[in-house]
Amino acid sequence: MRDFFTNNPLWHEKIGKIYALLERVKISEEQSKDVLHLRRTNRILSVGSTTAIEGNRLTTQQVFDVINGKTVWAAARDIKEVKNAYSAYELIPDLSPYNVDDFLKAHRFITDNLVQEAGQFRTVEVAVVNSKREVLHSGANFAEVPALISELFEWGKTADAHVLIKSSAMHFMIEHIHPFRDGNGRIGRLWQTLVLSRWNPIFEWMPVETMIYRNQANYYATLQQSHTDGVDCLPFIDFMLDIIENSMYQYIDIATETLSLPLNIGNDPVNSSYILELIKANPHISYDKLVEKTGRSRATIKRMIKRLKQEGGISRIGSDKTGYWKIN
């Protein structure tokens, strides 16, 4: 397979940060009250996020309830998508990241009873369109799809690229080839998680999909940028390295909170929406007051505020001392 990305010298620095964070993740896990519950919670959040990216309408609490076997009043298709995605992620220990049959098996789990060609490469041409029905990207010719996926997996097995780069590149190429009628986004994100988990098992539980969902606009933008003038997924790899780093901070935050709090994210009121409610009630609220009202650390609150600003949810008007928050 020909080269499909340009190397960026800055990737070495980003990879170095991720290596440094791995030790912190390990320590935070060891100090957590309940590692199994911590991991399962992140798994469910990832499942809810990867389906939400594709338009699933279940709330976070509903996703937890579905996985925990509770009755949820929602569209049957949305419930089925979440159940399917969870089943596919549960397969991770038994899948090979460079085996085409396993790739098809995972797709079958993801799309079971949702599409006619579950677990089969598409037999029609497809295109990605925007809300105006403008074509953003046309998938590969359907007749070439099996060979292209085989070639990609062979490249993944033998390439010298660091696994952090390799997994991101494979994620992009799955979206670029678009091998299935439906479920391409979900299988692409699952496959990057699978590749990363073979490098370090902790990535099986890392909330990478959650961070993609929180940065969904940039996710789609970098996918588009990576095949605007030919194929060069440097922008997408840049994006995913940042996402992986941020997901590790998120994992550490959640693990650290289990030192003093029972981990029950499905019912946890301290999330972005709660922060927005506090800001709406008092636009002049300080970091100290947010810490007091939420019971979270100052570092956690600062990260949540940073994320809200990056996503365009809030803006800071004026200085830190005399300014105020504006909800966009």
C-alpha positions in Angstrom: 0.0 0.0 0.0 1.4 3.4 -0.9 2.0 6.0 1.7 -1.2 7.8 2.7 0.1 10.3 5.3 3.0 12.8 5.6 5.0 12.5 8.8 4.8 15.4 11.2 7.9 15.9 13.4 5.7 17.1 16.2 4.2 13.6 16.6 7.2 12.5 18.6 6.5 15.1 21.2 2.8 14.1 21.4 3.7 10.4 21.6 6.1 11.3 24.4 3.3 12.9 26.4 1.1 9.9 26.0 3.9 7.6 27.3 4.3 9.9 30.3 0.5 9.7 30.9 0.5 5.9 30.8 2.2 5.7 34.2 -0.2 8.2 35.7 -3.1 6.2 34.3 -1.7 3.0 35.9 -1.2 4.7 39.3 -4.8 6.2 39.2 -6.2 2.8 38.4 -4.3 1.1 41.3 -5.6 3.8 43.7 -9.2 3.5 42.4 -11.8 1.9 44.7 -13.2 -0.4 42.0 -11.2 -0.9 38.8 -13.7 -3.3 37.2 -16.5 -0.8 37.7 -14.3 2.0 36.5 -13.5 0.2 33.3 -17.1 -0.9 32.7 -18.3 2.7 33.2 -15.8 3.9 30.6 -16.9 1.1 28.2 -20.5 2.1 28.5 -19.6 5.8 28.0 -17.7 4.9 24.9 -20.6 2.9 23.5 -23.0 5.7 24.1 -20.6 8.2 22.5 -19.9 6.1 19.4 -23.6 5.6 18.7 -24.4 9.2 19.5 -21.9 10.4 16.9 -24.1 8.6 14.3 -27.3 10.2 15.6 -28.5 7.8 18.3 -30.8 9.7 20.6 -30.5 7.8 23.9 -29.3 9.9 26.8 -26.3 8.8 28.9 -28.6 7.5 31.6 -30.7 5.6 29.1 -27.5 4.0 27.7 -26.5 2.8 31.2 -30.0 1.5 31.8 -30.1 -0.4 28.5 -26.7 -2.1 29.2 -27.8 -2.8 32.8 -31.0 -4.6 31.5 -33.5 -2.0 32.6 -36.6 -1.0 30.7 -36.1 2.1 28.6 -38.9 3.9 26.7 -37.1 4.9 23.5 -37.0 4.1 19.8 -36.4 0.4 19.3 -33.6 1.1 16.7 -31.7 3.4 19.1 -31.9 0.7 21.8 -30.7 -2.0 19.4 -27.8 0.2 18.2 -26.5 0.6 21.8 -26.9 -3.2 22.6 -25.1 -4.1 19.3 -22.3 -1.7 19.9 -21.8 -3.0 23.5 -21.7 -6.6 22.2 -19.1 -5.6 19.6 -16.8 -4.0 22.2 -17.1 -7.0 24.4 -15.6 -9.0 21.6 -12.3 -7.0 21.7 -10.3 -9.7 23.6 -11.1 -12.2 20.9 -10.5 -10.1 17.8 -7.3 -9.8 15.7 -6.8 -6.2 14.4 -5.3 -7.5 11.2 -7.8 -10.3 10.4 -10.5 -9.5 7.8 -12.8 -12.2 9.0 -12.7 -10.7 12.5 -13.4 -7.3 10.9 -16.5 -8.7 9.2 -17.5 -10.4 12.5 -17.4 -7.2 14.4 -19.4 -5.4 11.8 -22.0 -8.1 12.0 -22.4 -7.6 15.7 -22.6 -3.8 15.3 -25.3 -3.9 12.6 -27.2 -7.1 13.5 -30.9 -6.7 12.6 -30.2 -3.1 11.6 -29.0 -3.5 8.0 -29.4 -6.3 5.4 -25.7 -6.7 4.7 -24.6 -7.1 8.3 -21.0 -8.5 8.3 -20.7 -8.2 4.5 -18.8 -5.7 2.4 -21.2 -3.5 0.5 -22.3 -4.4 -3.0 -23.3 -0.8 -4.1 -21.6 2.5 -4.5 -21.9 4.9 -1.5 -21.2 8.6 -0.8 -21.1 10.7 2.3 -23.3 13.8 2.0 -24.0 16.8 4.2 -27.3 18.3 5.2 -27.6 20.0 1.9 -27.2 16.7 0.1 -23.8 17.8 -1.2 -21.3 15.0 -1.7 -18.4 15.3 0.7 -16.7 12.0 -0.1 -17.4 9.0 -2.3 -16.3 5.6 -1.0 -14.1 3.3 -2.9 -15.6 1.2 -5.8 -17.5 -1.6 -4.1 -15.7 -4.2 -6.3 -12.3 -3.0 -4.9 -13.3 -2.9 -1.2 -12.2 -6.5 -0.2 -8.8 -6.1 -1.7 -8.4 -2.6 -0.2 -9.2 -3.7 3.3 -6.9 -6.7 3.0 -4.1 -4.4 1.8 -4.8 -2.0 4.6 -4.6 -4.8 7.2 -1.4 -6.1 5.7 0.1 -2.6 5.9 -1.0 -2.4 9.6 0.6 -5.7 10.4 4.0 -4.8 8.8 4.3 -1.0 8.9 7.1 0.5 11.0 4.9 3.5 12.1 4.2 3.8 15.9 1.0 2.1 16.9 -0.5 5.5 18.0 0.0 6.7 14.4 -0.8 3.4 12.8 -4.1 3.0 14.6 -5.2 6.5 13.7 -4.2 6.0 10.0 -6.2 2.7 9.9 -9.2 4.5 11.5 -9.0 7.1 8.7 -8.6 4.6 5.9 -11.6 2.6 7.0 -13.7 5.7 6.8 -12.1 6.6 3.5 -12.7 3.2 1.9 -16.2 3.1 3.5 -16.4 -0.7 3.2 -20.0 -1.1 4.4 -23.4 0.3 3.6 -23.8 1.4 7.2 -21.7 1.3 10.4 -18.5 2.5 9.0 -18.0 5.2 11.7 -18.6 2.7 14.5 -16.4 0.0 13.1 -13.6 2.5 12.4 -13.6 3.8 16.0 -13.9 0.3 17.4 -10.9 -0.8 15.3 -8.6 1.9 16.5 -9.5 0.9 20.1 -8.7 -2.7 19.2 -5.3 -1.8 17.6 -4.4 0.3 20.6 -5.5 -2.4 23.1 -3.0 -4.8 21.5 -0.2 -2.3 22.2 -1.4 -1.6 25.8 -4.4 -3.4 27.3 -5.5 -0.2 29.2 -6.7 1.3 25.8 -9.5 -1.3 25.8 -11.2 0.9 28.4 -9.9 4.4 27.5 -12.8 6.8 26.7 -11.4 7.7 23.2 -14.8 7.6 21.6 -16.2 9.9 24.4 -13.6 12.5 23.6 -14.3 12.2 19.8 -18.0 12.8 20.5 -17.2 15.9 22.5 -15.1 17.2 19.6 -17.4 15.9 16.9 -17.1 18.9 14.6 -13.3 18.7 14.5 -13.5 15.0 14.0 -15.5 15.4 10.8 -13.5 18.4 9.7 -10.2 16.6 9.9 -11.6 13.5 8.1 -12.6 15.9 5.3 -9.3 17.7 5.3 -7.4 14.4 5.0 -8.8 13.7 1.6 -9.4 17.1 0.1 -6.3 17.1 -2.2 -5.7 13.4 -2.6 -5.2 11.2 0.5 -3.0 12.5 3.3 -4.4 11.8 6.8 -1.9 13.9 8.6 -4.6 16.3 9.9 -6.6 13.3 11.2 -3.6 11.7 12.9 -2.8 15.1 14.5 -6.4 15.3 15.8 -6.5 11.7 17.1 -3.2 12.0 19.0 -4.7 15.0 20.9 -7.9 13.0 21.4 -6.0 10.1 22.9 -4.1 12.3 25.2 -7.3 14.0 26.4 -9.0 10.6 26.9 -6.2 9.7 29.2 -6.7 12.8 31.3 -10.4 12.0 31.4 -9.7 8.4 32.6 -7.4 9.7 35.3 -10.1 12.2 36.4 -12.8 9.5 36.7 -10.4 7.1 38.4 -9.3 9.8 40.9 -12.9 10.6 41.8 -13.4 7.0 43.0 -11.0 7.6 45.8 -13.7 9.6 47.7 -16.9 9.1 45.7 -18.8 6.0 44.6 -18.4 5.7 40.8 -21.8 5.9 39.2 -21.4 8.1 36.2 -24.9 7.2 34.9 -26.3 9.1 37.9 -23.5 11.6 38.4 -25.0 15.2 38.3 -21.5 16.7 37.8 -21.2 16.9 34.0 -21.0 19.6 31.4 -24.7 20.3 31.6 -24.5 20.8 35.3 -21.6 23.2 35.0 -23.6 25.2 32.4 -26.5 25.4 34.8 -24.3 26.8 37.5 -22.9 29.4 35.0 -26.3 30.3 33.8 -27.5 30.9 37.3 -24.4 33.0 38.1 -22.4 34.2 35.1 -19.8 35.7 37.5 -19.2 32.4 39.3 -15.6 31.7 40.1 -13.5 28.5 39.8 -13.4 28.3 43.6 -17.2 28.5 43.8 -17.5 25.8 41.1 -15.2 23.6 43.1 -17.3 24.2 46.2 -20.6 23.4 44.5 -19.5 20.3 42.6 -17.1 18.8 45.1 -14.6 18.2 42.2 -10.9 19.2 42.2 -9.9 22.6 40.8 -7.9 20.7 38.1 -11.0 18.8 37.0 -13.2 22.0 36.9 -10.5 23.7 34.8 -10.5 20.9 32.3 -14.3 20.8 32.1 -14.3 24.6 31.5 -11.6 24.3 28.9 -13.5 21.6 27.1 -16.7 23.7 27.1 -14.8 26.7 25.7 -13.2 24.5 23.0 -16.6 23.1 22.0 -18.0 26.7 21.8 -20.4 26.2 24.7 -19.1 29.2 26.7 -16.9 32.2 26.3 -15.1 34.3 28.8 -15.8 38.0 28.6 -13.3 40.3 30.4 -10.6 39.4 32.8 -10.5 36.4 35.2 -11.1 38.6 38.2 -13.8 41.0 36.9 -15.2 39.3 33.8 -18.1 36.9 33.4 -19.1 33.8 31.5 -21.2 33.9 28.4 -23.2 30.9 27.3 -23.2 30.7 23.5 
